[in-house]
Amino acid sequence: MTDSSLLSILVIGASGRTGLEILQQLSQDHKKKEVHAFCRDPFKIPDQYKQFCQSVITGDARDPDDIERAIDDSGSNVVIVCIGNGDSVAKSSVRTASARALADVMEKPKYHHVHALIVSSTGAGTSKIKVGMGVGKIISFHLRHVLQDHTGQEKAFGPVIDRTVIVRATALTDNKATGNVKEFGDKEKSPTIKIDRTDLAKWVVKEVCASGPVGGKVVNITGIKAK
């Protein structure tokens, strides 16, 4: 078990592209902390990323017993969730199921100290994808199964929203970081339609490491051009 006064972060979905980038950015942040990776197949995490972690925990994010064990073993007080289904837009419930598992654990009195940050998507929940000439509706239809799963994910954290931050990102890119992120409201038109995975990861790490205990808000973010 970790000293409860120390920031200890469990990254669920650590073997995915967003998870790996979050591990990278956590390693570059100077706040004293422990980082623990959680995934089904630890062999999918390259060795250069494993060195950023105090432990790599194997488990199924949809299983509350596995989540509870991971929190106990790591002593984590913050959980970052960046789970998904790769680039697939097919029907899936992995985000919703894993959210229910974590929320169920967080509701237990023993885990009322645990906070969470969830990586979701613009267009989920009460947000809309707003792009001119009806393009937003076309994108939303194409991503309907993904957005439905993200909406279910967000709803699952309703009972613990006071200890949860949900960040809805626009479409993710790679190797196009600008270092600038813009927050916008649910009903507002996004200034851009893409954000680089590195910029998203930096926002997540800053939220977790630079602020106090995370929780109680939903944020939409996108990338903007470097100034």
N, C-alpha and C positions, 0 to 999 in steps of 0.2 A: 504493500500500500504506500501511496505517496503522501508526503506531508500535506495536510488539507489546506495549509496556507499558501502552498505553491500552486501556480496555474498549471493545470495538467489537462491536456487537450487530446481527445480521442477523435480521429478522423475516420468516419465511416464512408466507405467507397474510395479508400486511399489508393487503390490500384488503377483507377480510371484516370483519364487525362486531366480532369479538373482536380482530382484528389492528389495526383503527383505534383501538380503545380502548387497546390496549397502547402504540401510538405516542403517544397523548395522555398517558398516564401516564408514559411514559419522558421526555417533554418537561418534565414537572413535577418529576422527580427531580433533585436537585442534584449527583449524582455526575458527575464529568467523564467523558464518553463520546462515542462516535459511534454513530449509529443509521442503519441501512440497511434499506430495505424491499425485499422480493422478492415478485413476483406475476406472473401471466401477462399481465394487462392493467393497465398503470400508469394508464390513464385512469379506472379505477375508484377510484383514491385521490384524494379531493378535495384541492384546492390547500392548504386550511388544514392538512391533515395532512402534505402533502409538505414543508412548511416545517420540520417537525420532523426531517427526514431529511437526512443528508449525501448520500445517493444513493437513487435508486429503480431497482432492477435488474429487468429483464424476463427471465422464464425459466419453465420447467416444473419444478415441484417434484418430479416423478416421474423426472426425468432427472438422473442423477448428474453428468454433464458440466456441466449448467447450475448445479447446486449447487456444484460445485468451482470453476467460474468465478466465481460470486457470492462465495464465501469469499475467493478470491484477490483479486478486484477491490476488495472492501471491507476486507480485512484483518481480518475478523471472528474473534473468539475465543469468542464465545457466539452460539448460534443458538436463537431462540425459534420454536417451531412451533405455529401455531394454524390449521392447515388443516382444511377440512371441505367439506361439501356443502350449505351453507345450512341451511334447515329441513327438507330432504328426509330421509325415513326409508327411502328406497328403497335397494336393494342397491348398494354402491359399494366400490371398493378404493382410492380416492384417498389415504386416510390411510395405509394399509399400503404402497402403492407409494412414496409420498413418504418414508416412514420408512426403507424399505430403501435408497432413494437416498442419503439423508443418512448413515445408518449405514455404508454402504459407503465413503463419503468419509471419515468419521471414523476408520475402521479403518486407513486409509493412514498410514504413519509420518509423512508430511509434515503431517498434521492431528491428531496426537495432543495438540496444545494446545487443540483445539476442544472446548467443552462445549456441552450442549444442554438446553433445557427444553421439554418437550412437554405441550401442553394436551390431556388425554384426558377421559374421562367416567366418573363413578361407574357401576358395572355392568360395566366392562371388566376384562379380566385376571382377577385373583383376587378382585375386589370384587363385592359383591352390592347390588342396590337393595332395601333393606329398608323397606317401608312396611306398616303394619298391614292386617289383613283381606284379605291376598292381593293387595293393590293393586300391590305391588312386582313380582310375577310378571306382572301385566298390563302394567305399564309396560315391563318387560324384554322381553316378547314384542313389544310395539309397536315398540320400539327395537332389535330383534334384529340388523338389518343394520348399523345404526350401531355398536352395541356390538361386533359381530364385526369390523368394520373397525378400531375403536379397539384391540381385543385384538391384531389383527395388527400394528398400529402399535407397540404396546408391546413385543411379542415381537421386533420387528426391532431394537430397541435393546439386546437382551440382551448382545451382544458388547462394547458400549461403555457399559453401565449405570453403571460407575464414574464416567463423565463425563456422566451424564444424570440429570435430575430429571423425573419424570413426575407431573403434577398432575391428579388426577381430580376434576372439578367436578360438582356436582349440576346440575339443570336451570337454564339461564341465563335471566335476566330482564333487562329494560332499564329504566332510570330509576327503580329501586327500591333504590338502594344504601343500606346501613345503616352501612357503615364497620366492620363486625365480621364476622370469618371464623372458623369453627371447623374444626379438623382432627379427623378420626376414623379409626378403623381399618377394615380391609377387612371384618371380620365384624360390626362394630358397626352399629347402626341410626343412620342420619344424624339429627342433631338437627332438621334441616329438610330440605325437598326442593328448595330453590332457592337460587341465589346470583346476585347481580346482576353483570353483565358488568364494571362498573366495579370492584367489590370483587375479582373474580377478577384483573383486570388489575393492580390495586395489589399484590396478593399476588405475582404473577409478577415485577413490577418490583422489589419489595423483595427477593425471593429472588435475583434476578440482580445487583442493584446494592448491596445492603447486606451480603450475605454474601461469603465467599470464592468460589473457583471452584465452580460448581454441579455436583452429581453424586452418584450413589449412593443415591438414595432415591425412593420412591413415596409420594405424599401424597394423601389424599382430603380435599376441603374443601367446605364449604357456608356459606351466609350465615346469620347469626343477628341477632335484633333489636338495635337500638342500645340501649346501656345508659343 
